[in-house]
Amino acid sequence: MTHDLVISNGTVVTPEHGTFEADVAADGETISAIAAPGTLSGETEIDATGKHVLPGAIDPHTHHGIYRGLEADAESESKSDLVGGVTTIGNYFRRAGAYEEIMPGYFDEAEPNYYHDYFFSLGLLSMEHVEEIPAIIEEFGITTFKWYMNYKDAAREKFGVDCDMHDDFGDAFIRKLAEQDVPTTLGYHSENVEITNALAGGNVYVTSESDDTDADADADEGYEVMVEEFPGYAETQSMVAGAALAKVHGYDDRFYAVHISAGGTADELAALHDAGYRAWGETCIHYLALTTEECDERMKVNPPVRSKADQETLWERLADGTISTIGTDHCANLAENKFGEGIRDSLLGFPSTPVMLPLILSEGVNEGRISLERAVEVTSTNAAKAFNCYPKKGTVRVGSDADLVVVDLDETKTVTPELLHSVSGYSPYEGRDVTGWPTQTVVKGELAYDDGEIVGTKGHGTHIDRPV
Ligand SMILES: [Zn+2]
């Protein structure tokens, strides 16, 4: 029979079944056959001779809609993601008010515009939000949430809610999640904000275009002030405290520390694992690919990019299984808005989803730090598991969604915003030579990126209602 699409003669990489030569066929949106090389035929055929076929990458940590509105980001960012082999993203969204009333409008903005699938994770900001958890799961298929320790004392002012986000709030939050019948996940922003606020001395870090900058902002300050005022130990201590609270409620297996930036945090997570905790750890690609010395306003983000020693520890902890997933904290802020007078006056966040997989292939696999199988686990399979969409996503097997990426491990390209089809007009990695790029990206059976060209369809992506 002729299949809708066949990727032939490639080396398929799966964490479950290892690495093997095969043809992979898709019919409709799902993988329909995996067979000996050269045995399947399709309406559309992609020759993957000499290349690897991986499950589409998943970026579980993005902030679409945070600066430009979701409609615009959904279209431009999901298109750009295809260049980097990303076929699913998780979008963190937070707003005061009843999510049952807010989300329908937000789905309306997302659904017609995504080139690939996506899921929402909701920041809970108030006790009312905690009470809404069962309805959010039931009505919207959203099972993943976030607790922001950095807004502990700022929730009233920043979000206009009538409670603080102190530990009593987190306690109620975790207990409510642990009560649910379906698997849920708690993303946790680790930061002891009493320490970071004291170190920052009341200096304002611009987090949105409407925030006022601090009058004392000094244009001569460099990136190091971010590292001094957001030290690694403030992240480490907070992560351990959060994991401990989850553990006492029997919820540590669904506790997920987002964007681990400090080597010390990864080491303490390993110690928790040794002590019987099952907590998840995520790092972001910038903590693996950059060091403080290389950074300027373009890389402004919280937590900040740290030292070479931190970076080396994160790679080791990624290789040894302590850190399970990689995200990006991607924000689509435009160059004209991002850059201010010096570090304090610049916007937080930057775009990087499309470079996530290429940088892991280049700096991880090609530099011998992790195996290709481990790269697939940390860029796809584990995120699917942590965010409750496995095995629909995150693997190459019959019946799973046909989200596939063909990569050439030997191809070197220099990063430019144009290469990434980026609307932001800058990349923190601009000018860097990266070896290991997708040549084709397939989204739910449809060829969506082909050798430099975006050929996918806007609206082909949809929200992944969980549990799957
Ligand atoms: Zn984030």
Boltz pocket constraint, residues with backbone or C-beta under 6 A from the ligand:
constraints:
  - pocket:
      binder: B
      contacts: [[A, 61], [A, 62], [A, 63], [A, 92], [A, 329]]
      max_distance: 6.0
